[in-house]
Amino acid sequence: MKWNTRILKVGSDVKELFMNTKRVDFRPNDRETDLADYSVIYDQRPTGEIQKGDKIEIGNMVFKVVGTGADVNRKLKERGTCTFDFSGKREPSGTVAIMLSGVGFADKCLREGNKIIIK
């Protein structure tokens, strides 16, 4: 298992941003941020490298990693930050983007208390 975490807080502006961009920024709870209203805050950092082909479970929905930005694993290790991109595109939308595809409604599974597991 590469990442086993729980969503602690979904910022007040996350839903609106997601509806407009199909992207969600993730930040760890062990690092202060003034972007909490725009982010999903989680409790445990990844222990492995996220790669194309990995499966990700968010709550009861499953997605597949179809692309990763050039700096995603470095930024996750250093700062704990990344962006989940549910736009359906395969090319990374940014250097810290994890591109996801699959059946499920991301806006429904991004809830406080839901687990995120990447294998």
FIROSE-876605 format. One record per residue: z, y, x of N, C-alpha, C in turn; residue in three letters. Coordinates in steps of 0.1 Angstrom, whole numbers, plus 5000, padded with zeros to 4 digits. Atoms other than C-alpha are relative to their C-alpha. Layout:
<recs>
Z, Y, X, Z, Y, X, Z, Y, X, ala .
...
</recs>
This chain:
<recs>
5000, 4988, 5008, 5000, 5000, 5000, 5000, 5012, 5009, met .
5002, 4988, 4992, 4989, 5034, 5014, 5008, 5011, 4995, lys .
4993, 4988, 5006, 5007, 5057, 4990, 5007, 4995, 4987, trp .
4992, 5004, 5011, 5035, 5050, 4965, 5009, 5012, 4997, asn .
4993, 4988, 5002, 5048, 5082, 4950, 5002, 5002, 4985, thr .
4997, 4997, 5014, 5060, 5097, 4917, 4997, 5015, 4998, arg .
5002, 4986, 5003, 5049, 5130, 4901, 5014, 5005, 4995, ile .
4987, 4994, 5003, 5080, 5152, 4900, 4998, 5012, 4990, leu .
5002, 4987, 5008, 5065, 5184, 4885, 4985, 5002, 4999, lys .
5014, 4995, 5002, 5032, 5195, 4870, 5001, 5015, 4997, val .
4999, 4986, 5001, 5028, 5232, 4875, 4994, 5005, 4987, gly .
5003, 4995, 5013, 5024, 5254, 4844, 4985, 5004, 4999, ser .
5014, 4996, 5000, 4988, 5264, 4854, 4990, 4988, 5003, asp .
5008, 5011, 4996, 4976, 5229, 4864, 4990, 4996, 4989, val .
5009, 5005, 5011, 4961, 5219, 4830, 4988, 5009, 4999, lys .
5011, 4990, 5002, 4940, 5251, 4827, 4990, 4999, 5012, glu .
5008, 5001, 4988, 4928, 5248, 4863, 4992, 4987, 5000, leu .
5007, 5012, 5000, 4919, 5212, 4859, 4989, 5000, 4990, phe .
5011, 4999, 5010, 4899, 5219, 4827, 4988, 5008, 5005, met .
5010, 4992, 4995, 4879, 5245, 4846, 4993, 4994, 5012, asn .
5005, 5005, 4987, 4874, 5227, 4880, 4999, 4985, 5001, thr .
4999, 5015, 4998, 4882, 5190, 4875, 5007, 4996, 5013, lys .
4993, 5003, 4987, 4904, 5193, 4906, 5015, 5003, 4998, arg .
4985, 4998, 5001, 4942, 5191, 4911, 5005, 5000, 5014, val .
4994, 4999, 4987, 4961, 5202, 4942, 5014, 4993, 4999, asp .
4988, 5007, 4999, 4990, 5180, 4953, 5008, 5005, 5012, phe .
4991, 4995, 4989, 5020, 5192, 4974, 5013, 4992, 4999, arg .
4988, 5008, 5000, 5051, 5173, 4985, 5013, 5009, 4996, pro .
4988, 4993, 5004, 5086, 5182, 4973, 5008, 5004, 5012, asn .
4992, 4997, 4988, 5099, 5184, 5009, 4995, 5012, 5007, asp .
5006, 4989, 4994, 5079, 5215, 5016, 4999, 5012, 4990, arg .
5000, 4988, 5009, 5084, 5250, 5001, 4986, 5005, 4998, glu .
5014, 4994, 5004, 5054, 5265, 4983, 5002, 5010, 4990, thr .
5000, 4990, 5011, 5047, 5295, 4963, 4988, 4997, 4991, asp .
5011, 5004, 5008, 5018, 5276, 4947, 5004, 4989, 4990, leu .
4995, 5011, 5008, 5040, 5253, 4926, 4994, 5001, 4985, ala .
5006, 4999, 5013, 5026, 5267, 4893, 4986, 4994, 4999, asp .
5014, 5004, 4999, 4991, 5256, 4904, 4999, 4986, 5006, tyr .
5000, 5013, 4993, 5001, 5222, 4919, 5008, 4989, 4992, ser .
4992, 5012, 5003, 5014, 5187, 4912, 5009, 4997, 5012, val .
4990, 5003, 4989, 5046, 5181, 4932, 5003, 4985, 4999, ile .
4997, 5014, 5000, 5052, 5146, 4943, 5012, 4997, 5010, tyr .
4988, 5003, 4992, 5081, 5128, 4961, 4999, 4992, 5013, asp .
5001, 5008, 4988, 5069, 5104, 4988, 4986, 5002, 5006, gln .
5012, 4998, 4993, 5042, 5111, 5014, 4993, 4987, 5003, arg .
5008, 5013, 4997, 5014, 5085, 5021, 5005, 4994, 5013, pro .
4997, 5007, 4988, 5021, 5059, 5047, 4987, 4994, 5007, thr .
5012, 5005, 4995, 4985, 5049, 5053, 4988, 5010, 4998, gly .
5012, 4992, 5001, 4950, 5065, 5057, 4993, 4998, 4987, glu .
5008, 5001, 5013, 4931, 5072, 5024, 4986, 4999, 5004, ile .
5014, 5002, 4997, 4896, 5059, 5026, 4991, 4998, 4988, gln .
5009, 5004, 5011, 4865, 5055, 5005, 5001, 4986, 4997, lys .
4998, 5014, 5004, 4868, 5023, 4985, 5014, 4997, 4995, gly .
4987, 5002, 5004, 4905, 5026, 4980, 5001, 5001, 4984, asp .
4997, 4999, 5015, 4919, 5021, 4944, 5012, 5009, 4999, lys .
4988, 4992, 5002, 4943, 5046, 4930, 5004, 4999, 4985, ile .
4994, 5001, 5013, 4965, 5041, 4900, 5008, 5013, 4998, glu .
4992, 4988, 5004, 4979, 5072, 4882, 5005, 4997, 4986, ile .
4995, 5005, 5013, 5002, 5062, 4854, 4993, 4987, 4997, gly .
5006, 5013, 5003, 4983, 5035, 4836, 4984, 5001, 5001, asn .
5014, 4999, 4999, 4948, 5046, 4846, 4996, 4997, 5015, met .
5004, 5004, 4987, 4928, 5034, 4876, 4987, 5007, 5004, val .
5011, 4993, 4995, 4903, 5053, 4897, 4996, 4994, 5014, phe .
5004, 5005, 4987, 4883, 5046, 4929, 4997, 5012, 5008, lys .
5003, 4989, 4990, 4881, 5068, 4960, 4986, 4998, 5004, val .
5014, 5001, 4997, 4844, 5075, 4964, 4996, 5010, 5011, val .
5003, 4991, 4988, 4847, 5101, 4992, 5013, 5007, 5004, gly .
4989, 4993, 4995, 4872, 5119, 5014, 4995, 5011, 5009, thr .
5003, 4989, 4991, 4871, 5153, 5031, 5004, 4997, 5014, gly .
4998, 5003, 4986, 4871, 5154, 5068, 5014, 5002, 5005, ala .
4986, 4997, 4995, 4907, 5167, 5072, 5010, 4994, 4990, asp .
4990, 5004, 5010, 4924, 5149, 5042, 5011, 4992, 5006, val .
4989, 5008, 4995, 4944, 5124, 5062, 5008, 5008, 5010, asn .
4992, 4991, 4991, 4954, 5149, 5089, 5009, 5009, 4992, arg .
4992, 4991, 5008, 4966, 5174, 5063, 5011, 4993, 4992, lys .
4990, 5008, 5006, 4984, 5147, 5044, 5012, 4997, 5009, leu .
4990, 5003, 4990, 5003, 5138, 5075, 5008, 5012, 5004, lys .
4993, 4988, 4995, 5010, 5173, 5087, 5007, 5008, 4989, glu .
4994, 4991, 5011, 5016, 5192, 5054, 5002, 4993, 4987, arg .
4998, 5007, 5012, 5015, 5166, 5027, 4991, 5005, 4988, gly .
5009, 4994, 5011, 4987, 5185, 5008, 4986, 4993, 4999, thr .
5013, 5005, 5002, 4955, 5173, 4993, 4995, 5004, 4986, cys .
5005, 4997, 5013, 4932, 5178, 4963, 4993, 4988, 4994, thr .
5007, 5011, 5007, 4922, 5151, 4938, 4989, 5007, 4993, phe .
5012, 4995, 5006, 4887, 5158, 4926, 4994, 4990, 4990, asp .
5004, 5010, 5010, 4877, 5141, 4893, 4986, 5005, 4995, phe .
5012, 4995, 5005, 4843, 5159, 4890, 4989, 4990, 4999, ser .
5010, 5010, 5001, 4823, 5127, 4894, 4990, 5000, 5012, gly .
5009, 4999, 4988, 4806, 5139, 4926, 5006, 4991, 5011, lys .
4995, 5009, 4989, 4808, 5117, 4957, 5002, 5008, 5013, arg .
4998, 4992, 4988, 4804, 5144, 4984, 5013, 5008, 4998, glu .
4987, 4993, 5000, 4838, 5160, 4992, 4998, 5015, 4996, pro .
5001, 4986, 5004, 4843, 5194, 4975, 5007, 5009, 5010, ser .
4993, 4992, 4990, 4864, 5205, 5004, 5006, 4990, 5011, gly .
4995, 5009, 4989, 4880, 5192, 5037, 5012, 4992, 4997, thr .
4987, 5008, 5004, 4912, 5180, 5019, 4998, 4993, 4987, val .
5002, 5006, 5013, 4895, 5166, 4988, 4999, 4984, 5001, ala .
5001, 5014, 5002, 4899, 5130, 4977, 4991, 4999, 4987, ile .
5009, 5001, 5011, 4869, 5123, 4954, 5002, 4987, 4992, met .
4996, 5011, 5008, 4877, 5100, 4925, 4990, 4998, 4988, leu .
5008, 5003, 5012, 4857, 5082, 4898, 5007, 4988, 4994, ser .
4994, 5011, 5007, 4866, 5057, 4872, 5001, 5003, 4985, gly .
4997, 4999, 5014, 4875, 5052, 4836, 5014, 5005, 4998, val .
4986, 4995, 5002, 4904, 5073, 4825, 4999, 5015, 4998, gly .
4999, 4986, 5003, 4914, 5108, 4815, 5010, 5006, 5009, phe .
4990, 4995, 4990, 4930, 5125, 4845, 5009, 5010, 4994, ala .
4991, 4990, 5006, 4944, 5153, 4824, 5011, 4993, 4992, asp .
4990, 5007, 5008, 4963, 5127, 4804, 5010, 4992, 5009, lys .
4991, 5008, 4992, 4977, 5107, 4833, 5008, 5009, 5010, cys .
4993, 4991, 4991, 4989, 5137, 4854, 5013, 5006, 4992, leu .
4987, 4997, 5007, 5024, 5137, 4838, 5012, 4998, 5009, arg .
4988, 5002, 4992, 5058, 5141, 4853, 5006, 4986, 4997, glu .
4994, 5014, 5000, 5074, 5107, 4861, 4990, 4989, 5002, gly .
5011, 5010, 4998, 5040, 5089, 4864, 5000, 4997, 5015, asn .
5001, 5005, 4986, 5036, 5068, 4896, 4985, 5002, 5004, lys .
5013, 5000, 4994, 5006, 5073, 4919, 5001, 4989, 5011, ile .
5001, 5011, 4991, 4997, 5042, 4939, 4986, 4999, 5006, ile .
5014, 5002, 4994, 4968, 5039, 4964, 5001, 4988, 5009, ile .
5000, 5013, 4993, 4959, 5005, 4978, 4986, 5000, 5007, lys .
</recs>
